[in-house]
Amino acid sequence: MTKKETANLVATHRALESARRAHAAKFAARKLRESSVRIAPEFQTESPDYPISDWRYDVTNGDTRLGYWEWVSHNLEAHQDY
């Protein structure tokens, strides 16, 4: 593989990853809007059930690569039966 082909492959990968992240963020936002859980105005920057400190812990330990609100949405879905 030539350097130009490698550069094109890397650029394509980056573009696809960026598009995937944008799609995931839109999906998470839609799921949060559709969720029966409503965030009170005083919690607009953090979920009352899933604090940012818990998300940071998961990120630090390599347990998630999700953004905060994606992580909240994932946890809401994972724990909806409880």
C-alpha positions, 0 to 999 in steps of 0.5 A: 500500500502506498503512502497516498493510499494509506493517507486516503484510508486514514482520512476515510476512517476518520470521516466515518468515525466522525459521522458515526459519533454524530449519528450516535449523539443524535440517537441518544438525544432522541432517546432521551427526549422519548424517555419517560424520564424527564430532567428537572430544570435544575439538572440540565447539565447532569442527570439526577440518576447518573452523575458525571462523576460516575461517567468519569469513573467509567471513562477513566477505567476504560469501561466506556468511550461514550460521551456523557449523555450517550452514556446516560441514555445507554444506562437508562436503556440498560436499567429500564426493567428495574 
